[in-house]
């Protein structure tokens, strides 16, 4: 059964609060479907937002990169960080310009990131990054060697302070506008994969694995508002 997180002052949804979702499984599933997060923090007195890949293992979010990364260097100082993920599910065309909108699912996470120093945890995080992008890939490819592990910084962020916000359904026009003779509704959007392109140096005897040819992102149902 899904555990409902108690919203903190920072994660409480104030704008259209009926769209808020505080259940852990909804938060986790949105994170699992997304591919890119945006990491917000303050560096040298200036607000910074950086897009990056991520991975999740249970109730922990991981980000990684080069030791030279300004973002990773800054976050290791114990600063507050805000991480967001947004999925766009459709464009909402209303009868008035004012009520045009989008259907979306989003997650906001607050906390402090910490450096992952344990070798086993670091390797598990790197596996999570790979499997988050394409499930089943980790078992087929070469694992990171010692030099690659040393050249990668991994930070962990607990998902203890997180919330989701979801919009579904059609346009919400003013009652008088329903008489306007103009099309209104939703244009659903979905991330789909095109035909895989094999590497030019790939051995011709190697077939495209099913997890590549049938690639799709996981999607969740039943979280509408």
KACORDA-V187681 format. One record per pair of residues at least 24 apart in sequence whose ideal C-beta (glycine too) atoms are under 10 Angstrom apart, sorted by the first residue. I is the first residue (numbers start at 1). J is the second residue. Records with the same first field share a line. If there is no record, write none. Layout:
# KACORDA-V187681
I->J, J
This chain:
# KACORDA-V187681
1->25
2->26, 27, 28, 29
3->59
5->59, 159, 160, 161, 162, 163, 164
6->160, 161
7->161, 162, 163
8->110, 160, 161, 162, 163
9->110, 161
10->80, 82, 108, 109, 110, 111, 161, 162, 163
11->107, 108, 109, 110, 160, 161, 162, 163, 164
12->163
13->106, 108, 163, 164, 165
15->165
16->165, 167, 225
17->165
18->165, 166, 225
19->104, 105, 106, 164, 165, 166, 167, 168, 224, 225
20->163, 164, 165, 166, 225
21->105, 106, 107, 163, 164, 165, 166, 223, 225
22->162, 163, 164
23->163, 164, 223
24->58, 59, 159, 162, 164
25->220, 223
26->105, 107, 163, 164, 166, 220, 222, 223
27->56, 59, 85, 105, 107, 108, 109, 159, 162, 163, 164
28->56, 58, 59, 61, 107, 159, 162, 164, 220
29->105, 107, 164, 218, 219, 220, 221, 223
30->85, 86, 87, 104, 105, 106, 107, 162, 164, 165, 166, 220, 223
31->55, 56, 61, 83, 85, 87, 107, 109, 132, 159, 162, 164
32->56, 85, 132, 217, 218, 219, 220
33->85, 87, 105, 132, 191, 217, 218, 219, 220
34->84, 85, 86, 87, 105, 106, 107, 132, 191, 217
35->85, 87, 132, 133, 191, 217
36->85, 86
37->61, 63, 83, 84, 85, 86, 107, 109, 157
38->82, 83, 84, 85, 86
39->63, 71, 72, 74, 75, 81, 82, 83, 84, 109, 113, 155, 157
40->80, 81, 82, 83, 84, 108, 110
41->71, 74, 75, 77, 79, 80, 81, 82, 83, 113
42->74, 79, 80, 81
43->70, 71, 73, 74, 75, 77, 79
44->70, 74
48->74
49->82, 84
50->74, 75
52->83
53->129, 130, 132, 133
54->83, 85, 109, 125, 128, 129, 132, 157
55->124, 125, 126, 127, 128, 129, 130, 131, 132, 133, 154
56->125, 128, 129, 131, 132, 157, 159
57->121, 124, 125, 127, 128, 131, 132, 156
58->128, 159
59->158, 159, 160, 162
60->116, 121, 124, 125, 128, 156, 157, 158, 159, 160
61->85, 107, 109, 111, 113, 125, 128, 155, 156, 157, 158, 159, 162
62->113, 116, 121, 122, 124, 125, 126, 128, 129, 132, 154, 155, 156, 157
63->113, 125, 129, 153, 154, 155, 156, 157
64->116, 122, 125, 126, 128, 129, 152, 153, 154, 155, 156
65->152, 153, 154, 155
66->151, 152, 153
67->150, 151, 152, 153
68->151, 153
69->153, 155
71->113, 153, 155
72->113, 115, 152, 153, 154, 155
73->153
74->113
75->112, 113, 114, 115, 153, 155, 157
76->113, 114, 115, 153, 155
77->112, 113
78->112, 113, 114
79->112, 113
80->110, 111, 112, 113
81->109, 110, 111, 112, 113, 155, 157
82->108, 109, 110, 111, 161
83->107, 108, 109, 110, 111, 113, 157, 159, 162
84->108, 109
85->109, 164
86->165
87->166, 189, 191, 217, 219, 220
88->189, 190, 191
89->166, 167, 168, 186, 188, 189, 190, 191, 219, 224
90->167, 168, 169, 170, 185, 186, 187, 188, 189, 190
91->185, 186, 187, 188, 189
92->167, 168, 169, 170, 171, 172, 184, 185, 186, 187
93->170, 171, 182, 183, 184, 185, 186, 187
94->170, 171, 172, 173, 174, 177, 180, 182, 184, 185
95->171, 173, 174, 176, 177, 178, 179, 180, 181, 182, 183, 184
96->171, 173, 174, 176, 177, 180, 182, 184
98->173, 174, 177
99->171, 172, 173, 174, 177, 184
100->171, 184
101->167, 169, 170, 171, 172, 186
102->167, 186, 187, 189
103->166, 167, 168, 169, 170, 186, 187, 188, 189, 224
104->165, 166, 167, 168, 189
105->164, 165, 166, 167, 168, 219, 220, 223, 224
106->163, 164, 165, 166, 167
107->159, 162, 163, 164, 165, 166
108->161, 162, 163, 164, 165
109->157, 158, 159, 160, 161, 162, 163
110->157, 160, 161, 162, 163
111->156, 157, 158, 159, 160, 161, 162
112->155, 156, 157, 158, 161
113->154, 155, 156, 157, 158
114->154, 155, 156, 157, 158
115->153, 154, 155, 156
116->152, 153, 154, 155, 156
117->154
118->154
119->146, 149
121->154, 156
122->149, 152, 153, 154, 156
123->149, 154
124->154
125->152, 154, 155, 156
126->152, 154
128->154
129->154
132->218
133->215, 217
134->193, 209, 211, 212, 215, 217
135->211, 215, 216, 218
136->209, 210, 211, 212
137->209, 211, 212
140->209, 211
164->223
165->225
166->220, 223, 224, 225
167->224, 225
168->222, 223, 224, 225
169->224, 225
190->216, 217, 219
191->216, 217, 219
192->216, 217
193->217
